[in-house]
Amino acid sequence: MDVPHLRIAITTNNLVDLDANFVVAKQFVFYDVSADDSEFVDVVHFSRAGKGKAKGGGREANGGRCIMDDMENDDGTGHDPLVERVESVDGCGILFTLGLSDVAAVRVNELKVFPVKSEKVRPIDEVIAQVQTMMSGTQPLWMRRALSRRSGVPLQEQTAY
């Protein structure tokens, strides 16, 4: 893709839908998306899942369990389950997920990846179409920032694509 594009990451359990929380997703899929085209790049499978299916809404919605419990070292090895997940999105402009904790959001943001939380399960094709629509029209500031980091063109010099 020679035209301006973004690499996006999507959290998924079934490889068809955006249907998983960042910390418990079985895999992340990656696409390069431009205003007119999209290209599948890769899928990363995670052998280690979180402690359970986390949903938004706090402890009540998660059976009395806090999503932060997924960040604990539960196997005694000192393994931080967020490290491999955060490292996998390095180089992306946007991460689409059903949810992520504040700790995960900070780590992702440090890589200059903009996290977008979806309110509901959506097909991956719909997510890509939404990105393409935003890239074609007047881009939101966060998208222009993601494009400028990707292209190396400073934001003030960048025009709408």
ABEGO torsion letter per residue (X at the ends): XABBBBBBBBBBAAGABBABBAAABABBBBBBBBAABBBBABBBBBABBBAEBBBBGEAAAAGGBBAAAAABBAAGAGBBAAAAAAAAABGBABBBBAEBBAAAAAAAAAAGBBBBBBABBBBAAAAAAAAAAAAABBBBAAAAAAAAAAAGBBAAABBBX
